[in-house]
Amino acid sequence: MSRRSAALRLDQAAPIFAALGDETRLALVNRLGTSGPLSITRLTEGANVTRQAVTKHLEVLAGAGLVRDEWRGRERLWVFEGARLAEARRCLEVISSQWDEALGRLKDLVER
């Protein structure tokens, strides 16, 4: 992968990392990823966060493509979208590979 295409992918992944940078949002993603679709009521059970605050956090996550809402009858459920998280993982793998290459070059330079 070229550096330019890696930079484009990183640019597209930035909103994902920004959304996951908040502890509450990260916990919501974790809960939805392990429990499946949940309502606001279920997401706020046992939490010290209001329903309004959870709704705002979910909207940020939805803006980053990490969750989506769907209606089942009169109930609004929130669903985890794993594809966007996989995209972020691929970006981290690119960064890791670039660091490995840079460290390898530094090692070669030092050993000469």
N, C-alpha and C positions, 0 to 999 in steps of 0.2 A: 504494500500500500504506500502510495506517495505521501510525502509530508503535507501536500496541499489537501489531499482527500482526507487525511487524518485530521487536519485542522478543521475541515468542514464538518466532519463527524463530531468533533469536540464542541464546535459551535452549536450544533443541533442538540447535543447532550447537556449543555450548560443549564437549561431550565430544569432538567431532571435533578442534577446535583444541587441546584439552589433549593428546589422543593424538598429534597431529602435532608437538607442542612438543618432542619428544625426537628428537635427531639419528638415533639408531638406528632408531626407528620410522618416521621420515620416509624413511630409506634403504630400509627394508623395503617401504613402500608404493610407492616409486619402482621398486624392482626387480620387485615383483609386477605393477605397472602396465605395465611394459615387456616383461617376460619371460613373463607368463602364470602359470598355477598352478605352484607349486613346493613341494617337500617341505622339511622342516627341514634335511635333509642338504644340499640344494642351496642353501638360503638361508644356511647357515653357511660354505659354501665360500669361502675367501679372506678371511673376516672374522675379526677378533680378538674374537669374541663366542662364548660357549659355546652349545651347542644349548639348554640349559636357559634361558639368558638370552633367546635368540631366541623360545623358546616363550612366556615371560612377556610379552615385547613384543607378540607376535602376539595373545595373549589380551586385552591392553589395546586393541589395534586392533580386535579382534572385538567387544569391548564397546562401542566407538564406532560399530560398523557399517561399518568401512572394509575389513575382510577377513572371510572365512568359511572354514571348513575343509570339505573333502569327502573322502570315502574313495573311492579307486580301487583295488579289490582290497584288498591289505593295506597300501597306502600312503596316508598322510594328506597331502593337498595343501592348500595355502593359496591362496586366490583373492581378488584385489582386487575390491572393490565400489565402482565408480565413482559410483553414484548418491549416496552420502553425501558424497563429495567435491564433487559438483556442488551439493549443498545448501549446503555451506560457502561455495562460490563465490558463490552467490546472496546469502547473508548479507553477504559482503564487498561485493558490488555495492550492496546497500541502504545499508551504511555509507558507501561512497564517494559515493553519490548525496546522502546527508544532508550530508556534508562539503561537497560542491559547492554545495548550496543555502545552507548556512551561510556559506561564503566569499562567495557571490554577495550575500547580504544585508549582510555586512560591507563589501564593496566599495561597494555602493549607499550605505550609511551614511557611509562615509569620503568619498565623492565629493560628498555633499550639503553 
